[in-house]
Amino acid sequence: MHKLIPAYIKLIYLFSFSLI
């Protein structure tokens, strides 16, 4: 379950980059 947290952070980071 702890491995899912970093994956979500990476997804949010990618999403934030796409927003800019």
DRENGUVEX-692616 format. One record per atom (N, C-alpha, C, O): residue number from 1; residue in three letters; atom name; z, x, y. Coordinates in pm, 1 decimal, m for minus. Last residue first. Layout:
REM residues N
@pos: NUM	code: ALA	site: CA	w: Z	u: X	v: Y
...
//
This chain:
REM residues 20
@pos: 20	code: ILE	site: N	w: m1646.7	u: 21.2	v: 2361.4
@pos: 20	code: ILE	site: CA	w: m1671.6	u: 98.6	v: 2483.6
@pos: 20	code: ILE	site: C	w: m1823.0	u: 106.3	v: 2510.4
@pos: 20	code: ILE	site: O	w: m1865.3	u: 167.2	v: 2608.7
@pos: 19	code: LEU	site: N	w: m1659.1	u: m94.5	v: 2115.0
@pos: 19	code: LEU	site: CA	w: m1637.0	u: m181.4	v: 2231.0
@pos: 19	code: LEU	site: C	w: m1672.2	u: m109.3	v: 2360.9
@pos: 19	code: LEU	site: O	w: m1720.5	u: m169.8	v: 2456.7
@pos: 18	code: SER	site: N	w: m1674.6	u: 109.0	v: 1939.3
@pos: 18	code: SER	site: CA	w: m1793.2	u: 24.0	v: 1951.7
@pos: 18	code: SER	site: C	w: m1783.2	u: m64.9	v: 2076.2
@pos: 18	code: SER	site: O	w: m1884.0	u: m104.8	v: 2134.4
@pos: 17	code: PHE	site: N	w: m1420.6	u: 207.0	v: 1951.7
@pos: 17	code: PHE	site: CA	w: m1529.3	u: 293.3	v: 1997.5
@pos: 17	code: PHE	site: C	w: m1656.3	u: 212.6	v: 2020.5
@pos: 17	code: PHE	site: O	w: m1735.5	u: 243.3	v: 2109.5
@pos: 16	code: SER	site: N	w: m1280.8	u: 0.6	v: 1834.8
@pos: 16	code: SER	site: CA	w: m1254.0	u: 32.3	v: 1975.6
@pos: 16	code: SER	site: C	w: m1367.6	u: 116.5	v: 2033.5
@pos: 16	code: SER	site: O	w: m1406.1	u: 99.6	v: 2149.2
@pos: 15	code: PHE	site: N	w: m1375.7	u: 21.8	v: 1576.1
@pos: 15	code: PHE	site: CA	w: m1403.0	u: m100.8	v: 1652.4
@pos: 15	code: PHE	site: C	w: m1386.0	u: m74.7	v: 1801.5
@pos: 15	code: PHE	site: O	w: m1465.2	u: m120.9	v: 1883.7
@pos: 14	code: LEU	site: N	w: m1266.3	u: 263.0	v: 1500.2
@pos: 14	code: LEU	site: CA	w: m1411.9	u: 248.2	v: 1502.7
@pos: 14	code: LEU	site: C	w: m1451.5	u: 127.9	v: 1587.3
@pos: 14	code: LEU	site: O	w: m1549.8	u: 132.8	v: 1661.3
@pos: 13	code: TYR	site: N	w: m995.8	u: 193.8	v: 1513.2
@pos: 13	code: TYR	site: CA	w: m1046.8	u: 302.5	v: 1595.7
@pos: 13	code: TYR	site: C	w: m1198.1	u: 291.0	v: 1611.0
@pos: 13	code: TYR	site: O	w: m1251.7	u: 307.3	v: 1720.6
@pos: 12	code: ILE	site: N	w: m981.3	u: 0.0	v: 1317.1
@pos: 12	code: ILE	site: CA	w: m952.8	u: m38.8	v: 1455.8
@pos: 12	code: ILE	site: C	w: m1009.8	u: 66.6	v: 1550.7
@pos: 12	code: ILE	site: O	w: m1065.0	u: 33.3	v: 1655.6
@pos: 11	code: LEU	site: N	w: m1035.0	u: 160.0	v: 1096.3
@pos: 11	code: LEU	site: CA	w: m1122.6	u: 47.5	v: 1127.9
@pos: 11	code: LEU	site: C	w: m1105.8	u: 6.4	v: 1272.9
@pos: 11	code: LEU	site: O	w: m1203.7	u: m18.9	v: 1343.2
@pos: 10	code: LYS	site: N	w: m820.0	u: 332.8	v: 1099.4
@pos: 10	code: LYS	site: CA	w: m954.5	u: 388.5	v: 1113.9
@pos: 10	code: LYS	site: C	w: m1053.1	u: 278.9	v: 1154.6
@pos: 10	code: LYS	site: O	w: m1142.6	u: 301.3	v: 1236.1
@pos: 9	code: ILE	site: N	w: m616.6	u: 153.2	v: 1048.9
@pos: 9	code: ILE	site: CA	w: m616.0	u: 226.6	v: 1176.1
@pos: 9	code: ILE	site: C	w: m755.7	u: 281.7	v: 1203.4
@pos: 9	code: ILE	site: O	w: m803.8	u: 277.8	v: 1316.6
@pos: 8	code: TYR	site: N	w: m681.3	u: 79.4	v: 789.2
@pos: 8	code: TYR	site: CA	w: m686.6	u: m21.1	v: 895.8
@pos: 8	code: TYR	site: C	w: m693.0	u: 46.2	v: 1032.4
@pos: 8	code: TYR	site: O	w: m765.9	u: 1.6	v: 1121.0
@pos: 7	code: ALA	site: N	w: m632.8	u: 319.3	v: 659.5
@pos: 7	code: ALA	site: CA	w: m766.7	u: 260.6	v: 653.8
@pos: 7	code: ALA	site: C	w: m784.3	u: 158.9	v: 766.4
@pos: 7	code: ALA	site: O	w: m889.2	u: 153.3	v: 830.6
@pos: 6	code: PRO	site: N	w: m360.0	u: 355.3	v: 691.7
@pos: 6	code: PRO	site: CA	w: m453.0	u: 447.3	v: 759.3
@pos: 6	code: PRO	site: C	w: m594.0	u: 390.4	v: 763.8
@pos: 6	code: PRO	site: O	w: m666.6	u: 411.0	v: 861.1
@pos: 5	code: ILE	site: N	w: m272.7	u: 129.9	v: 524.3
@pos: 5	code: ILE	site: CA	w: m240.2	u: 138.4	v: 667.4
@pos: 5	code: ILE	site: C	w: m338.3	u: 232.3	v: 740.5
@pos: 5	code: ILE	site: O	w: m394.8	u: 192.4	v: 842.4
@pos: 4	code: LEU	site: N	w: m334.6	u: 180.9	v: 264.6
@pos: 4	code: LEU	site: CA	w: m412.1	u: 77.7	v: 333.6
@pos: 4	code: LEU	site: C	w: m391.6	u: 85.6	v: 484.1
@pos: 4	code: LEU	site: O	w: m481.1	u: 52.6	v: 561.9
@pos: 3	code: LYS	site: N	w: m155.8	u: 349.9	v: 163.3
@pos: 3	code: LYS	site: CA	w: m289.8	u: 405.4	v: 185.0
@pos: 3	code: LYS	site: C	w: m377.6	u: 306.7	v: 262.0
@pos: 3	code: LYS	site: O	w: m481.1	u: 343.9	v: 317.3
@pos: 2	code: HIS	site: N	w: 63.5	u: 203.2	v: 114.2
@pos: 2	code: HIS	site: CA	w: 70.1	u: 293.2	v: 229.6
@pos: 2	code: HIS	site: C	w: m65.9	u: 352.2	v: 263.1
@pos: 2	code: HIS	site: O	w: m89.6	u: 398.3	v: 374.8
@pos: 1	code: MET	site: N	w: 0.0	u: 83.5	v: m119.4
@pos: 1	code: MET	site: CA	w: 0.0	u: 0.0	v: 0.0
@pos: 1	code: MET	site: C	w: 0.0	u: 88.0	v: 125.8
@pos: 1	code: MET	site: O	w: m56.0	u: 51.4	v: 229.2
//
